Amino acid sequence: MPISVRRCLALCLAAAVGHVSSLAAAAPDAKGLRPTGDLFTSGRVLLDGSDAVSGTSLFSGGEVSTDEGSRAVLDLGPSGRAELLPQSSLVINFGEKCVSGSLGAGGVRISKPAGVAASFATGDGSAVAESGGPAVFTLRYEEGRTTVETQAGEVRLRLKGKDVTVAAGERYAEGQDAPSASNNLNGKKKAGIFLALGGVVALLVIIFSGNDNSNQPVVINPPPNVSP
């Protein structure tokens, strides 16, 4: 084989080896550019199909799912935080100025700071919180029905060609005509309110009865002290 041919083959082989080496060296760097967060678990939680250990790193683009009775908190650093409720699945993407995801089932509570835009899709719609101010909202997708409840800020729900704005303290479910006020009172608090109202009514009855009969002293019993 002529010397010039051997020299050409040697140069090509060296170039090929150098190219492969550069690709191998660049692979970890490319992975390191992906935004990372932290995953904290309660109960059985899967990350990309494998059992997740609390405190493990979470990469943008990861899929998190929870079993019955389990929860997962996704600390997304400057992008905010997401809490995955029991029996839920979520694909999460996040960066410096945005956080987005796809809720396959169940529910997720999103907390995002000012300057970060949030957009999460369900099977038939999406919930969007603009970057202007902070927002906290809970998105659910259960039995093919989308529900959003806003705890702080403002969320725009796009559902089957319809745009609905859900402000803080409001809740909207698929099929409603308009957002309604959220009812966060539990049974004990409701009972306490009814008891207090009953005490006020009794107090008024006693006062008016006393005014009709000036010969009898008016005895006023204070309403019961209802614990919250």
Secondary structure, 3 states (H helix, E strand, C coil): CCHHHHHHHHHHHHHHHHHHHHHHHHHHHHHHCCCEEEEEEECCEEECCEECCCCEEEECCCEEEECCCCEEEEECHHHCEEEECCCCEEEEEECCCEEEEEEEEEEEEEEECCCCEEEEECCCEEEEECCCCCEEEEEEEECCEEEEEEEECEEEEEECCEEEEEECCEEEECCCCCCEECCCCCHHHHHHHHHHHHHHHHHHHHHHHHHHCCCCCCCCCCCCCCCC
